[in-house]
Amino acid sequence: MADLLRYDDQVVVVTGAGGGLGKAYALFFASRGAKIVVNDLGGSFKGEGGGSKAADVVVQEIKAAGGEAVANYDSVENGDKIIETAIKAFGRIDILINNAGILRDISFKNMTDKDWDLIMAVHVTGAYRTTRAAWPHFRKQKFGRVINTASAAGLFGSFGQANYSAAKLALVGFTEVLAKEGAKYNIVCNVIAPLAASRMTETVMPPEVLEQLKPQWVVPLVAVLTHKSNNHENGSIFEVGGGHVAKIRWERSEGLLLKADESYTPGAVLKQWNKVTDFSNPSYPDGPNDFLGLLEKSMKLGPSEQ
Ligand code: NAD
C-alpha cells in the first residue's frame, strides 16, 4: 500500500528545489503524478548571488521524465510570488515543502547583524511568507499539507550556529501553531530535522558517511506526512536521514511542586534540585494548557507537601 502513495493532479511547491533535499522532493512528487513548482534562488550556500540555472535544470529533468513542472527564481522572502507561480501555472496549491535554506556559521562572538538577519530572513520569514500566501488557498479548498524544515542544530544547539539554530527552532513553534490552526480545515503541518549529503554538509562530513546519507532517504517520510491519507500526524517533529525515521517530543521531569507562597524561595528550590532534574517519572507535555493543570495542583498543596 505504502508504495502506492500517489499525488496525481496535486500541485506541490518545493522551495530551494534546485539541489540537495529540495531536488529529491521535487523529482519524487513529479514521479508520483504531481505538478511541481521548482523554486530556487540559485545562490551560494551562504546566501550570496543568484541565478535561474539551479531551478531550470530540475524542471528539465522532470519534464524529460514525462512530468510537469515550472521554475520560480524568487527568494522565499517573496514567498507570495512563489505561490502566485503555482496558481498561474496550475490553478492550485496542495502541498508546500518549506525547504530553502542557507548557512552563515560563525562563533557567536564574531557574529554580525548580517549573519543573523540573513538567516532569519531566509529560514523564518521565508517560510512565513510562503505559507502565508498558500494558507487562504488551503483553507478554501479544505486541504493543505506543509512540511517545515528544522534541524538537529535547532533542537539541540550546535557550536557556531546561534543564528541557524535559533531560526530552525522558530520553525518548530511556527509548525505547532499552524498545525493547531489548520486542523479543522484539513491543513496538516509537520516539521522535520533531516540529515543528508548536500553542499551544506559535504564539507563537514567524511565521504563514507555522506554516501549513507543520500537526500532520497529523507523523501519517504515527507511523502507519508504530505499524503492526503495523513490527517492524524499533525504538528509533529521528526528526525530523518540515512534510513532512520523517528519522532521527537518534549519530556518533562516529574519536577518539584511547591506551594507558591512566601515559603517558595531560591533556597527551597535548591534544597530539592534533584527533583527538578529527575527524569525517572517523566511526562510528555504537548500544549500550554497542560502547564495550567500543574498550577492548579500547586494551588491545592498544603504546607506538609512543601
Ligand atoms: P542545499 O544548499 O543543497 O539546498 C538549499 C537550497 O535552497 C539551495 O538550492 C539554495 O539555492 C536554495 N535557497 C537558498 N536561499 C534561498 C532563498 N532565499 N530562496 C529560494 N531558495 C533559496 O542544502 P540542503 O542540505 O538540501 O538543505 C535543505 C534544507 O534542509 C535547508 O533548510 C537546511 O537548512 C535543512 N537541513 C539540511 C540538513 C542536511 O543534513 N543537509 C540538516 C538539517 C537541516
py3Dmol code that shows the C-alpha trace and the ligand (Angstrom):
import py3Dmol

protein = """\
ATOM      1  CA  MET A   1       0.000   0.000   0.000  1.00  0.00           C
ATOM      2  CA  ALA A   2       2.728   2.477   1.049  1.00  0.00           C
ATOM      3  CA  ASP A   3       4.478   2.034  -2.274  1.00  0.00           C
ATOM      4  CA  LEU A   4       1.292   3.102  -3.998  1.00  0.00           C
ATOM      5  CA  LEU A   5       1.125   6.580  -2.478  1.00  0.00           C
ATOM      6  CA  ARG A   6       0.403   8.947  -5.342  1.00  0.00           C
ATOM      7  CA  TYR A   7      -0.200  12.668  -5.736  1.00  0.00           C
ATOM      8  CA  ASP A   8      -1.999  12.806  -9.092  1.00  0.00           C
ATOM      9  CA  ASP A   9      -3.430  16.215 -10.001  1.00  0.00           C
ATOM     10  CA  GLN A  10      -1.954  17.780  -6.874  1.00  0.00           C
ATOM     11  CA  VAL A  11       0.324  20.799  -7.032  1.00  0.00           C
ATOM     12  CA  VAL A  12       3.456  20.734  -4.926  1.00  0.00           C
ATOM     13  CA  VAL A  13       5.645  23.774  -4.241  1.00  0.00           C
ATOM     14  CA  VAL A  14       9.158  22.925  -3.137  1.00  0.00           C
ATOM     15  CA  THR A  15      11.323  25.861  -2.085  1.00  0.00           C
ATOM     16  CA  GLY A  16      15.060  25.568  -2.589  1.00  0.00           C
ATOM     17  CA  ALA A  17      14.456  22.706  -5.016  1.00  0.00           C
ATOM     18  CA  GLY A  18      17.478  23.384  -7.219  1.00  0.00           C
ATOM     19  CA  GLY A  19      19.684  20.923  -5.327  1.00  0.00           C
ATOM     20  CA  GLY A  20      20.079  18.732  -2.251  1.00  0.00           C
ATOM     21  CA  LEU A  21      16.917  17.711  -0.424  1.00  0.00           C
ATOM     22  CA  GLY A  22      14.613  20.024  -2.364  1.00  0.00           C
ATOM     23  CA  LYS A  23      15.577  18.458  -5.670  1.00  0.00           C
ATOM     24  CA  ALA A  24      14.954  14.969  -4.259  1.00  0.00           C
ATOM     25  CA  TYR A  25      11.447  16.007  -3.131  1.00  0.00           C
ATOM     26  CA  ALA A  26      10.652  17.635  -6.482  1.00  0.00           C
ATOM     27  CA  LEU A  27      11.733  14.589  -8.515  1.00  0.00           C
ATOM     28  CA  PHE A  28       9.821  12.240  -6.245  1.00  0.00           C
ATOM     29  CA  PHE A  29       6.496  14.099  -6.263  1.00  0.00           C
ATOM     30  CA  ALA A  30       6.726  14.568 -10.037  1.00  0.00           C
ATOM     31  CA  SER A  31       7.330  10.836 -10.476  1.00  0.00           C
ATOM     32  CA  ARG A  32       4.145  10.157  -8.455  1.00  0.00           C
ATOM     33  CA  GLY A  33       1.865  12.306 -10.594  1.00  0.00           C
ATOM     34  CA  ALA A  34       2.106  15.785  -9.025  1.00  0.00           C
ATOM     35  CA  LYS A  35       2.730  19.080 -10.797  1.00  0.00           C
ATOM     36  CA  ILE A  36       5.706  20.843  -9.315  1.00  0.00           C
ATOM     37  CA  VAL A  37       6.825  24.418  -8.743  1.00  0.00           C
ATOM     38  CA  VAL A  38      10.592  24.186  -8.535  1.00  0.00           C
ATOM     39  CA  ASN A  39      11.651  27.272  -6.613  1.00  0.00           C
ATOM     40  CA  ASP A  40      15.292  28.191  -6.238  1.00  0.00           C
ATOM     41  CA  LEU A  41      17.085  31.484  -5.950  1.00  0.00           C
ATOM     42  CA  GLY A  42      20.237  29.792  -7.192  1.00  0.00           C
ATOM     43  CA  GLY A  43      22.704  31.491  -4.849  1.00  0.00           C
ATOM     44  CA  SER A  44      25.616  30.176  -2.790  1.00  0.00           C
ATOM     45  CA  PHE A  45      25.026  28.213   0.390  1.00  0.00           C
ATOM     46  CA  LYS A  46      25.899  31.410   2.278  1.00  0.00           C
ATOM     47  CA  GLY A  47      23.039  33.256   0.596  1.00  0.00           C
ATOM     48  CA  GLU A  48      25.082  35.230  -1.931  1.00  0.00           C
ATOM     49  CA  GLY A  49      24.277  35.725  -5.610  1.00  0.00           C
ATOM     50  CA  GLY A  50      21.522  34.085  -7.589  1.00  0.00           C
ATOM     51  CA  GLY A  51      20.558  32.645 -10.946  1.00  0.00           C
ATOM     52  CA  SER A  52      17.985  30.598 -12.802  1.00  0.00           C
ATOM     53  CA  LYS A  53      20.108  27.565 -13.662  1.00  0.00           C
ATOM     54  CA  ALA A  54      19.564  25.511 -10.485  1.00  0.00           C
ATOM     55  CA  ALA A  55      15.758  25.523 -10.825  1.00  0.00           C
ATOM     56  CA  ASP A  56      15.819  25.168 -14.623  1.00  0.00           C
ATOM     57  CA  VAL A  57      17.938  22.002 -14.525  1.00  0.00           C
ATOM     58  CA  VAL A  58      15.463  20.300 -12.177  1.00  0.00           C
ATOM     59  CA  VAL A  59      12.477  21.389 -14.269  1.00  0.00           C
ATOM     60  CA  GLN A  60      14.163  19.945 -17.364  1.00  0.00           C
ATOM     61  CA  GLU A  61      14.856  16.676 -15.571  1.00  0.00           C
ATOM     62  CA  ILE A  62      11.208  16.369 -14.502  1.00  0.00           C
ATOM     63  CA  LYS A  63       9.955  17.159 -17.998  1.00  0.00           C
ATOM     64  CA  ALA A  64      12.409  14.736 -19.596  1.00  0.00           C
ATOM     65  CA  ALA A  65      10.929  12.003 -17.400  1.00  0.00           C
ATOM     66  CA  GLY A  66       7.428  12.900 -18.596  1.00  0.00           C
ATOM     67  CA  GLY A  67       6.408  15.015 -15.594  1.00  0.00           C
ATOM     68  CA  GLU A  68       5.057  18.552 -15.236  1.00  0.00           C
ATOM     69  CA  ALA A  69       6.989  21.377 -13.597  1.00  0.00           C
ATOM     70  CA  VAL A  70       7.614  25.112 -13.717  1.00  0.00           C
ATOM     71  CA  ALA A  71      10.518  27.078 -12.340  1.00  0.00           C
ATOM     72  CA  ASN A  72      10.413  30.026  -9.981  1.00  0.00           C
ATOM     73  CA  TYR A  73      13.520  32.031  -9.087  1.00  0.00           C
ATOM     74  CA  ASP A  74      12.215  34.276  -6.321  1.00  0.00           C
ATOM     75  CA  SER A  75      13.681  34.334  -2.872  1.00  0.00           C
ATOM     76  CA  VAL A  76      11.414  32.724  -0.306  1.00  0.00           C
ATOM     77  CA  GLU A  77      11.396  36.158   1.316  1.00  0.00           C
ATOM     78  CA  ASN A  78       8.931  36.923  -1.504  1.00  0.00           C
ATOM     79  CA  GLY A  79       7.000  33.715  -0.945  1.00  0.00           C
ATOM     80  CA  ASP A  80       3.782  35.239  -2.319  1.00  0.00           C
ATOM     81  CA  LYS A  81       5.399  35.278  -5.772  1.00  0.00           C
ATOM     82  CA  ILE A  82       6.227  31.575  -5.497  1.00  0.00           C
ATOM     83  CA  ILE A  83       2.633  30.698  -4.673  1.00  0.00           C
ATOM     84  CA  GLU A  84       1.487  33.031  -7.469  1.00  0.00           C
ATOM     85  CA  THR A  85       3.573  30.939  -9.876  1.00  0.00           C
ATOM     86  CA  ALA A  86       1.716  27.802  -8.732  1.00  0.00           C
ATOM     87  CA  ILE A  87      -1.698  29.427  -9.151  1.00  0.00           C
ATOM     88  CA  LYS A  88      -0.859  30.907 -12.559  1.00  0.00           C
ATOM     89  CA  ALA A  89       0.656  27.710 -13.930  1.00  0.00           C
ATOM     90  CA  PHE A  90      -1.574  25.072 -12.368  1.00  0.00           C
ATOM     91  CA  GLY A  91      -4.530  26.871 -10.713  1.00  0.00           C
ATOM     92  CA  ARG A  92      -3.937  25.478  -7.213  1.00  0.00           C
ATOM     93  CA  ILE A  93      -1.511  24.568  -4.443  1.00  0.00           C
ATOM     94  CA  ASP A  94      -1.887  21.427  -2.341  1.00  0.00           C
ATOM     95  CA  ILE A  95       1.457  20.697  -0.741  1.00  0.00           C
ATOM     96  CA  LEU A  96       4.121  23.145   0.377  1.00  0.00           C
ATOM     97  CA  ILE A  97       7.607  21.998   1.305  1.00  0.00           C
ATOM     98  CA  ASN A  98       9.454  24.851   3.020  1.00  0.00           C
ATOM     99  CA  ASN A  99      12.970  23.648   2.386  1.00  0.00           C
ATOM    100  CA  ALA A 100      15.097  26.576   1.142  1.00  0.00           C
ATOM    101  CA  GLY A 101      17.979  27.359   3.409  1.00  0.00           C
ATOM    102  CA  ILE A 102      21.413  28.864   3.814  1.00  0.00           C
ATOM    103  CA  LEU A 103      24.177  28.803   6.398  1.00  0.00           C
ATOM    104  CA  ARG A 104      26.174  31.651   7.934  1.00  0.00           C
ATOM    105  CA  ASP A 105      28.127  29.645  10.507  1.00  0.00           C
ATOM    106  CA  ILE A 106      30.343  31.658  12.806  1.00  0.00           C
ATOM    107  CA  SER A 107      31.041  31.734  16.537  1.00  0.00           C
ATOM    108  CA  PHE A 108      28.618  33.920  18.460  1.00  0.00           C
ATOM    109  CA  LYS A 109      31.462  36.239  19.462  1.00  0.00           C
ATOM    110  CA  ASN A 110      32.111  37.071  15.812  1.00  0.00           C
ATOM    111  CA  MET A 111      28.524  37.022  14.542  1.00  0.00           C
ATOM    112  CA  THR A 112      27.395  40.158  12.710  1.00  0.00           C
ATOM    113  CA  ASP A 113      23.882  41.525  12.325  1.00  0.00           C
ATOM    114  CA  LYS A 114      24.082  40.485   8.678  1.00  0.00           C
ATOM    115  CA  ASP A 115      24.793  36.847   9.639  1.00  0.00           C
ATOM    116  CA  TRP A 116      21.823  36.905  11.987  1.00  0.00           C
ATOM    117  CA  ASP A 117      19.396  38.813   9.750  1.00  0.00           C
ATOM    118  CA  LEU A 118      20.047  36.808   6.590  1.00  0.00           C
ATOM    119  CA  ILE A 119      19.459  33.509   8.354  1.00  0.00           C
ATOM    120  CA  MET A 120      16.233  34.774   9.927  1.00  0.00           C
ATOM    121  CA  ALA A 121      15.081  36.238   6.604  1.00  0.00           C
ATOM    122  CA  VAL A 122      15.548  33.054   4.595  1.00  0.00           C
ATOM    123  CA  HIS A 123      14.522  30.398   7.108  1.00  0.00           C
ATOM    124  CA  VAL A 124      11.898  32.095   9.257  1.00  0.00           C
ATOM    125  CA  THR A 125      10.490  34.966   7.188  1.00  0.00           C
ATOM    126  CA  GLY A 126      10.801  32.845   4.041  1.00  0.00           C
ATOM    127  CA  ALA A 127       8.725  30.000   5.479  1.00  0.00           C
ATOM    128  CA  TYR A 128       6.252  32.517   6.916  1.00  0.00           C
ATOM    129  CA  ARG A 129       5.735  34.451   3.657  1.00  0.00           C
ATOM    130  CA  THR A 130       5.381  31.340   1.514  1.00  0.00           C
ATOM    131  CA  THR A 131       2.993  29.620   3.902  1.00  0.00           C
ATOM    132  CA  ARG A 132       1.043  32.833   4.466  1.00  0.00           C
ATOM    133  CA  ALA A 133       0.400  33.078   0.720  1.00  0.00           C
ATOM    134  CA  ALA A 134      -0.641  29.411   0.440  1.00  0.00           C
ATOM    135  CA  TRP A 135      -2.882  29.485   3.523  1.00  0.00           C
ATOM    136  CA  PRO A 136      -6.049  31.071   2.021  1.00  0.00           C
ATOM    137  CA  HIS A 137      -5.948  28.507  -0.797  1.00  0.00           C
ATOM    138  CA  PHE A 138      -5.582  25.665   1.696  1.00  0.00           C
ATOM    139  CA  ARG A 139      -8.470  26.938   3.807  1.00  0.00           C
ATOM    140  CA  LYS A 140     -10.756  27.494   0.855  1.00  0.00           C
ATOM    141  CA  GLN A 141     -10.212  24.031  -0.593  1.00  0.00           C
ATOM    142  CA  LYS A 142     -10.130  22.397   2.868  1.00  0.00           C
ATOM    143  CA  PHE A 143      -6.875  20.689   2.073  1.00  0.00           C
ATOM    144  CA  GLY A 144      -3.257  21.551   2.607  1.00  0.00           C
ATOM    145  CA  ARG A 145      -0.061  19.813   3.615  1.00  0.00           C
ATOM    146  CA  VAL A 146       3.012  21.688   4.869  1.00  0.00           C
ATOM    147  CA  ILE A 147       6.467  20.486   5.757  1.00  0.00           C
ATOM    148  CA  ASN A 148       8.811  22.874   7.519  1.00  0.00           C
ATOM    149  CA  THR A 149      12.488  22.117   7.747  1.00  0.00           C
ATOM    150  CA  ALA A 150      14.160  22.412  11.122  1.00  0.00           C
ATOM    151  CA  SER A 151      17.474  20.855  12.089  1.00  0.00           C
ATOM    152  CA  ALA A 152      19.136  18.973  14.908  1.00  0.00           C
ATOM    153  CA  ALA A 153      21.089  22.230  15.310  1.00  0.00           C
ATOM    154  CA  GLY A 154      17.829  23.926  16.256  1.00  0.00           C
ATOM    155  CA  LEU A 155      16.584  21.171  18.538  1.00  0.00           C
ATOM    156  CA  PHE A 156      19.820  20.687  20.432  1.00  0.00           C
ATOM    157  CA  GLY A 157      22.065  23.674  19.638  1.00  0.00           C
ATOM    158  CA  SER A 158      25.198  23.448  17.568  1.00  0.00           C
ATOM    159  CA  PHE A 159      28.513  25.214  18.038  1.00  0.00           C
ATOM    160  CA  GLY A 160      28.936  28.161  15.666  1.00  0.00           C
ATOM    161  CA  GLN A 161      25.277  28.174  14.642  1.00  0.00           C
ATOM    162  CA  ALA A 162      23.476  30.512  17.062  1.00  0.00           C
ATOM    163  CA  ASN A 163      21.674  32.191  14.147  1.00  0.00           C
ATOM    164  CA  TYR A 164      20.778  28.975  12.310  1.00  0.00           C
ATOM    165  CA  SER A 165      19.771  27.093  15.474  1.00  0.00           C
ATOM    166  CA  ALA A 166      17.505  29.941  16.606  1.00  0.00           C
ATOM    167  CA  ALA A 167      15.857  30.100  13.181  1.00  0.00           C
ATOM    168  CA  LYS A 168      15.372  26.352  12.979  1.00  0.00           C
ATOM    169  CA  LEU A 169      13.735  26.108  16.389  1.00  0.00           C
ATOM    170  CA  ALA A 170      11.499  29.042  15.432  1.00  0.00           C
ATOM    171  CA  LEU A 171      10.181  26.828  12.650  1.00  0.00           C
ATOM    172  CA  VAL A 172       9.170  24.218  15.214  1.00  0.00           C
ATOM    173  CA  GLY A 173       6.995  26.739  17.071  1.00  0.00           C
ATOM    174  CA  PHE A 174       5.650  28.011  13.744  1.00  0.00           C
ATOM    175  CA  THR A 175       4.664  24.468  12.772  1.00  0.00           C
ATOM    176  CA  GLU A 176       2.985  23.738  16.110  1.00  0.00           C
ATOM    177  CA  VAL A 177       0.720  26.769  15.724  1.00  0.00           C
ATOM    178  CA  LEU A 178      -0.130  26.098  12.074  1.00  0.00           C
ATOM    179  CA  ALA A 179      -0.992  22.507  12.978  1.00  0.00           C
ATOM    180  CA  LYS A 180      -3.470  23.718  15.588  1.00  0.00           C
ATOM    181  CA  GLU A 181      -4.986  26.485  13.444  1.00  0.00           C
ATOM    182  CA  GLY A 182      -5.131  24.373  10.302  1.00  0.00           C
ATOM    183  CA  ALA A 183      -6.576  21.161  11.715  1.00  0.00           C
ATOM    184  CA  LYS A 184     -10.232  21.976  11.179  1.00  0.00           C
ATOM    185  CA  TYR A 185      -9.529  22.861   7.539  1.00  0.00           C
ATOM    186  CA  ASN A 186      -7.664  19.604   6.889  1.00  0.00           C
ATOM    187  CA  ILE A 187      -4.390  21.516   6.750  1.00  0.00           C
ATOM    188  CA  VAL A 188      -1.696  19.295   8.216  1.00  0.00           C
ATOM    189  CA  CYS A 189       1.721  20.718   9.144  1.00  0.00           C
ATOM    190  CA  ASN A 190       4.758  18.821  10.362  1.00  0.00           C
ATOM    191  CA  VAL A 191       8.417  19.657  10.828  1.00  0.00           C
ATOM    192  CA  ILE A 192      11.484  17.575  10.068  1.00  0.00           C
ATOM    193  CA  ALA A 193      15.074  17.683  11.227  1.00  0.00           C
ATOM    194  CA  PRO A 194      16.801  15.973   8.288  1.00  0.00           C
ATOM    195  CA  LEU A 195      20.321  14.722   7.823  1.00  0.00           C
ATOM    196  CA  ALA A 196      21.539  14.355   4.248  1.00  0.00           C
ATOM    197  CA  ALA A 197      24.502  14.778   1.993  1.00  0.00           C
ATOM    198  CA  SER A 198      24.325  18.147   0.248  1.00  0.00           C
ATOM    199  CA  ARG A 199      26.564  21.119  -0.374  1.00  0.00           C
ATOM    200  CA  MET A 200      25.651  22.175   3.183  1.00  0.00           C
ATOM    201  CA  THR A 201      27.104  19.048   4.755  1.00  0.00           C
ATOM    202  CA  GLU A 202      29.754  17.917   2.253  1.00  0.00           C
ATOM    203  CA  THR A 203      32.494  19.980   3.898  1.00  0.00           C
ATOM    204  CA  VAL A 204      31.781  18.794   7.442  1.00  0.00           C
ATOM    205  CA  MET A 205      31.344  15.033   6.978  1.00  0.00           C
ATOM    206  CA  PRO A 206      33.632  12.354   5.551  1.00  0.00           C
ATOM    207  CA  PRO A 207      32.716  10.845   2.125  1.00  0.00           C
ATOM    208  CA  GLU A 208      31.909   7.382   3.534  1.00  0.00           C
ATOM    209  CA  VAL A 209      29.315   8.924   5.884  1.00  0.00           C
ATOM    210  CA  LEU A 210      27.885  11.139   3.153  1.00  0.00           C
ATOM    211  CA  GLU A 211      27.438   8.041   0.993  1.00  0.00           C
ATOM    212  CA  GLN A 212      24.964   6.718   3.609  1.00  0.00           C
ATOM    213  CA  LEU A 213      23.026   9.969   3.701  1.00  0.00           C
ATOM    214  CA  LYS A 214      21.522  10.374   0.277  1.00  0.00           C
ATOM    215  CA  PRO A 215      18.850  13.126   0.162  1.00  0.00           C
ATOM    216  CA  GLN A 216      16.492  10.493  -1.285  1.00  0.00           C
ATOM    217  CA  TRP A 217      16.441   8.772   2.098  1.00  0.00           C
ATOM    218  CA  VAL A 218      14.577  11.735   3.593  1.00  0.00           C
ATOM    219  CA  VAL A 219      11.846  11.624   0.955  1.00  0.00           C
ATOM    220  CA  PRO A 220       9.705   8.656   2.160  1.00  0.00           C
ATOM    221  CA  LEU A 221       8.819  10.352   5.454  1.00  0.00           C
ATOM    222  CA  VAL A 222       7.928  13.615   3.710  1.00  0.00           C
ATOM    223  CA  ALA A 223       5.823  11.630   1.248  1.00  0.00           C
ATOM    224  CA  VAL A 224       3.889   9.933   4.053  1.00  0.00           C
ATOM    225  CA  LEU A 225       3.300  13.149   6.011  1.00  0.00           C
ATOM    226  CA  THR A 226       2.078  15.130   2.999  1.00  0.00           C
ATOM    227  CA  HIS A 227      -0.141  12.433   1.522  1.00  0.00           C
ATOM    228  CA  LYS A 228      -3.895  13.010   1.669  1.00  0.00           C
ATOM    229  CA  SER A 229      -4.228   9.852   3.784  1.00  0.00           C
ATOM    230  CA  ASN A 230      -2.333  11.542   6.616  1.00  0.00           C
ATOM    231  CA  ASN A 231      -4.788  13.559   8.655  1.00  0.00           C
ATOM    232  CA  HIS A 232      -3.673  12.301  12.073  1.00  0.00           C
ATOM    233  CA  GLU A 233       0.056  13.050  12.281  1.00  0.00           C
ATOM    234  CA  ASN A 234      -0.076  16.822  12.723  1.00  0.00           C
ATOM    235  CA  GLY A 235       2.280  19.229  14.496  1.00  0.00           C
ATOM    236  CA  SER A 236       4.896  16.512  14.959  1.00  0.00           C
ATOM    237  CA  ILE A 237       8.666  16.741  14.876  1.00  0.00           C
ATOM    238  CA  PHE A 238      10.687  14.048  13.113  1.00  0.00           C
ATOM    239  CA  GLU A 239      14.345  13.236  12.825  1.00  0.00           C
ATOM    240  CA  VAL A 240      15.110  11.624   9.483  1.00  0.00           C
ATOM    241  CA  GLY A 241      18.121  10.568   7.427  1.00  0.00           C
ATOM    242  CA  GLY A 242      20.062   7.582   6.141  1.00  0.00           C
ATOM    243  CA  GLY A 243      17.067   5.251   6.559  1.00  0.00           C
ATOM    244  CA  HIS A 244      16.335   6.342  10.131  1.00  0.00           C
ATOM    245  CA  VAL A 245      12.937   7.906  10.909  1.00  0.00           C
ATOM    246  CA  ALA A 246      11.973   8.841  14.466  1.00  0.00           C
ATOM    247  CA  LYS A 247       9.563  11.132  16.215  1.00  0.00           C
ATOM    248  CA  ILE A 248      10.825  13.648  18.749  1.00  0.00           C
ATOM    249  CA  ARG A 249       8.825  15.077  21.657  1.00  0.00           C
ATOM    250  CA  TRP A 250       9.259  17.112  24.791  1.00  0.00           C
ATOM    251  CA  GLU A 251       9.940  15.315  28.034  1.00  0.00           C
ATOM    252  CA  ARG A 252       9.293  16.914  31.431  1.00  0.00           C
ATOM    253  CA  SER A 253      10.789  15.688  34.686  1.00  0.00           C
ATOM    254  CA  GLU A 254       8.260  14.888  37.396  1.00  0.00           C
ATOM    255  CA  GLY A 255       9.575  18.066  38.943  1.00  0.00           C
ATOM    256  CA  LEU A 256       9.198  19.871  42.181  1.00  0.00           C
ATOM    257  CA  LEU A 257       5.807  21.187  43.157  1.00  0.00           C
ATOM    258  CA  LEU A 258       5.923  23.765  45.936  1.00  0.00           C
ATOM    259  CA  LYS A 259       3.162  25.874  47.353  1.00  0.00           C
ATOM    260  CA  ALA A 260       3.545  29.275  45.713  1.00  0.00           C
ATOM    261  CA  ASP A 261       3.658  31.499  48.821  1.00  0.00           C
ATOM    262  CA  GLU A 262       6.398  33.167  50.872  1.00  0.00           C
ATOM    263  CA  SER A 263       7.976  29.767  51.596  1.00  0.00           C
ATOM    264  CA  TYR A 264       8.781  29.416  47.884  1.00  0.00           C
ATOM    265  CA  THR A 265      12.329  30.767  47.976  1.00  0.00           C
ATOM    266  CA  PRO A 266      15.517  30.088  45.975  1.00  0.00           C
ATOM    267  CA  GLY A 267      16.718  28.035  48.947  1.00  0.00           C
ATOM    268  CA  ALA A 268      13.568  25.861  48.823  1.00  0.00           C
ATOM    269  CA  VAL A 269      14.184  25.128  45.146  1.00  0.00           C
ATOM    270  CA  LEU A 270      17.868  24.416  45.690  1.00  0.00           C
ATOM    271  CA  LYS A 271      17.114  22.042  48.543  1.00  0.00           C
ATOM    272  CA  GLN A 272      15.252  19.696  46.202  1.00  0.00           C
ATOM    273  CA  TRP A 273      17.131  20.365  42.969  1.00  0.00           C
ATOM    274  CA  ASN A 274      17.409  16.611  42.370  1.00  0.00           C
ATOM    275  CA  LYS A 275      13.611  16.509  41.977  1.00  0.00           C
ATOM    276  CA  VAL A 276      13.702  19.301  39.375  1.00  0.00           C
ATOM    277  CA  THR A 277      16.114  17.315  37.223  1.00  0.00           C
ATOM    278  CA  ASP A 278      14.926  13.750  37.861  1.00  0.00           C
ATOM    279  CA  PHE A 279      13.525  12.168  34.718  1.00  0.00           C
ATOM    280  CA  SER A 280      12.699   8.799  36.280  1.00  0.00           C
ATOM    281  CA  ASN A 281       8.956   9.523  36.177  1.00  0.00           C
ATOM    282  CA  PRO A 282       8.546  11.830  33.192  1.00  0.00           C
ATOM    283  CA  SER A 283       5.519  13.290  31.448  1.00  0.00           C
ATOM    284  CA  TYR A 284       5.223  14.411  27.829  1.00  0.00           C
ATOM    285  CA  PRO A 285       3.600  17.839  27.645  1.00  0.00           C
ATOM    286  CA  ASP A 286       2.062  18.790  24.348  1.00  0.00           C
ATOM    287  CA  GLY A 287       0.271  22.050  24.944  1.00  0.00           C
ATOM    288  CA  PRO A 288       0.237  25.211  27.073  1.00  0.00           C
ATOM    289  CA  ASN A 289      -2.897  24.099  28.942  1.00  0.00           C
ATOM    290  CA  ASP A 290      -1.008  21.136  30.292  1.00  0.00           C
ATOM    291  CA  PHE A 291       1.051  23.541  32.452  1.00  0.00           C
ATOM    292  CA  LEU A 292      -2.078  25.191  33.818  1.00  0.00           C
ATOM    293  CA  GLY A 293      -3.060  21.794  35.237  1.00  0.00           C
ATOM    294  CA  LEU A 294       0.169  21.765  37.230  1.00  0.00           C
ATOM    295  CA  LEU A 295      -0.515  25.244  38.590  1.00  0.00           C
ATOM    296  CA  GLU A 296      -3.916  24.121  39.830  1.00  0.00           C
ATOM    297  CA  LYS A 297      -2.204  21.264  41.674  1.00  0.00           C
ATOM    298  CA  SER A 298       0.297  23.668  43.221  1.00  0.00           C
ATOM    299  CA  MET A 299      -2.520  25.913  44.489  1.00  0.00           C
ATOM    300  CA  LYS A 300      -4.136  22.947  46.244  1.00  0.00           C
ATOM    301  CA  LEU A 301      -0.942  21.904  48.062  1.00  0.00           C
ATOM    302  CA  GLY A 302      -0.940  22.127  51.820  1.00  0.00           C
ATOM    303  CA  PRO A 303       2.084  23.126  53.982  1.00  0.00           C
ATOM    304  CA  SER A 304       3.052  19.479  54.600  1.00  0.00           C
ATOM    305  CA  GLU A 305       3.789  18.993  50.912  1.00  0.00           C
ATOM    306  CA  GLN A 306       6.294  21.854  50.689  1.00  0.00           C
TER     307      GLN A 306
END
"""
ligand_1 = """\
44
NAD
P 21.231 22.864 -0.263
O 22.123 24.045 -0.118
O 21.609 21.807 -1.218
O 19.748 23.318 -0.624
C 19.181 24.527 -0.228
C 18.607 25.194 -1.463
O 17.912 26.387 -1.059
C 19.687 25.627 -2.452
O 19.423 25.074 -3.722
C 19.600 27.145 -2.442
O 19.895 27.749 -3.699
C 18.159 27.383 -2.025
N 17.963 28.706 -1.426
C 18.761 29.335 -0.535
N 18.248 30.529 -0.219
C 17.095 30.651 -0.908
C 16.105 31.654 -0.974
N 16.217 32.792 -0.276
N 15.047 31.467 -1.785
C 14.918 30.322 -2.507
N 15.842 29.344 -2.497
C 16.916 29.501 -1.696
O 21.069 22.258 1.204
P 20.172 21.062 1.780
O 21.037 20.318 2.700
O 19.442 20.357 0.718
O 19.153 21.901 2.704
C 17.754 21.883 2.556
C 17.124 22.292 3.879
O 17.398 21.300 4.868
C 17.644 23.594 4.445
O 16.578 24.298 5.045
C 18.627 23.146 5.504
O 18.821 24.129 6.492
C 17.936 21.910 6.013
N 18.800 20.953 6.698
C 19.669 20.193 5.997
C 20.463 19.274 6.671
C 21.393 18.358 5.947
O 21.956 17.454 6.590
N 21.596 18.510 4.654
C 20.381 19.182 8.065
C 19.482 19.962 8.748
C 18.683 20.844 8.050
"""
view = py3Dmol.view(width=600, height=400)
view.addModel(protein, "pdb")
view.setStyle({"model": 0}, {"cartoon": {"style": "trace"}})
view.addModel(ligand_1, "xyz")
view.setStyle({"model": 1}, {"stick": {}})
view.zoomTo()
view.show()
